[in-house]
Amino acid sequence: MIRRLIALILIVVTVSAPMAEAATKKRIPNPPPRETWPPEGFRENDGVFAKVPKWREVVGQLSSKKFPQRDVVACKEFSCGAVLVAAETGCEWWEVNSSVRKLDPATQNKERVGTLVTISKGTAERELATIILVSGEILDSSISIGGIKVICHREPGAKPKPGNVYNPVNRSN
């Protein structure tokens, strides 16, 4: 009986030893896919790249990176837009100038209702960033943000505070 018990213990130890070794080996994770450069579908000017994304791209960016939650929360109340940016040599800070427009249902023309200046933190060289453009217009499907102009500020020094400044157009009816 004791011999059988010792034999059984030896079998368990012999079989479990390779399993324990395999369990303690660290798995080497697969590296993430390399981003192509220059980024596809972006417009380029002097080493600065920009693209107005589709909403599914914005959702992908939001789920994969840390993001200023105040901007995302603001888009539940205000009309928003977005722009993807990157720069060959990096930027100290980003400035995005845009127009806020409202669709006139009678004429199907877009009327400018305001301008928007968005300041965002800088990025490293070839780093992709998503900048959310938060207007001061209440959330409305007839509001759009267009005429987007992206400026990469490369000079070190005083950086403005990140945020959005909305200036409504005076409407005299």
N, C-alpha and C positions, 0 to 999 in steps of 0.2 A: 504494500500500500504506500509506504513512504517512497519506494523507488518510483512508483507511478507518479506520485505528487512531484518529486524532484524532476522527473522527465517532462512532465507537463509544464513546470515552471521554466525549464530550459527551453522548451519549444516556444513558449510565450515570449521570453526574453529574446530569443534568436529572431523570431518573426517581427517583434515590435521594434527592435533596434534600428533596422533600416527605415521603418516608418517614422520613427522619431527624428532620425537624421533628415529625412525628406521634409518633415514638417518644420524643422528649424531653419532650413535653407531659405534665404531671403529671395523673394521673387523680384526680378528686375523689371520695372514697369516699362512699357513701350513708350518711346519718346513721342510727344505730341507732334502732329504733322507740321512741317515748316511752312510758314506763311510765305507766299510768293511775293517777290518784290520786282518791280513796283506792283502795288495792289491792282487787281483786275477791276475794270469798270469805273475806276476813279479818273477824274480830270486832274491834270497836272499843270502847275505853273511854277517855275523856278524851284523845283524840288519839293513843292508843297502839293499834297494830294487831298482831294475832297470828293465826297459822293453823298448824294441825298439817298438814304436807304429806303427800302421797302419796310413795312412795319414788322414783317417776320424777321428781317435782319436785325432790327432794333431789339426785338424780344430775345434773339440769340445773343446779342451783345450784353443785354441786361442780365441774362442768366449765367453768363460765363465770367463776368468780371465784377469787381467792387464798383458800386455806382452811387452817386449822390442821391440818397433816397428822397430828399426834399424836392428834387426836380421831378422825380417819378410821381410823388404824391401830389405835387402841384398840377400835374396833367390830368388829375381827376376833376379839377375845378376849372382850369384854364385851357385854352386851345394851345397845342404844342406842335413842334416839328422837331426834326433831328438832322444831324449831319455827321458823317464819319470823316475823320481827318487823320493825316499822318504826314510826316516830313522826313526827308532824306537825312537831314542833320539834326533833327529835333527842334523843339520850340520852348522858349522860356514860358510863354503863355499864348493862348489863342484868343482871337477876337472874331466874332461872327456878326456881320451886319445883314439884316434881312427886312423884308416888308411883310406886314400882316394884311391880308386881303380877305374880303368877304364877297361871296357870290351873290349877285343880284338875281333873284329868281325870275324877274320879269324880262330882263335883257340877256341873262346868262353871261354877263360881264363881271369880271372881278374888280371891285373897287378897293383901293388902298384905304385901310382904316387906321393904320399906324406903322411905326417903324420899331425895330427891335435891335438892341445891341446886347450880345451875349459874350461874357468874358469867362474863359475856362482855364484851368490849370495847364501847365506845360506838359510836354511829352518828351521821351527820349528819342533818339534817332530810330526811325522806322517803326515807331510804336503807334499802333492804331488806337484811336480814341473815339468814343461816341459823345457828341455834345448835344444835349437836349435844349431846345429853344422854347422857352416858356413865355407866351405872350400875356398881356393883361386882359385879353378878351375872354369872356366866359365861354366855357366849352360849348362849341356849336359846330355841327358838321359843315356849315357853309363857310367856315373860316379856314384859311390856309396860310402857310408861311412859305414865301418864295423869294426870288431875287437874292438868294443867299450868296454872300461874299465872305470868304474865309481869309483871315490874315494871321500868318505865323510870325509872332514877335520873337526874334532871335537875340536881341540885345539884353544883356543882364541889367539889372537895376530895379527900379520901383515897379512892382507888378500890381495892377489893380486887383481889387477884391473880386473873386469869381461871383457871377450872378447874371441876372437879366435886367435890362432897363427898357421898359416899354414906353413909347411916346405916341399917344393917340393923335390922329390927325384932327384938327379943328374942323368940325362939320357945321357949316352955317346953312341951315335949311329954312 
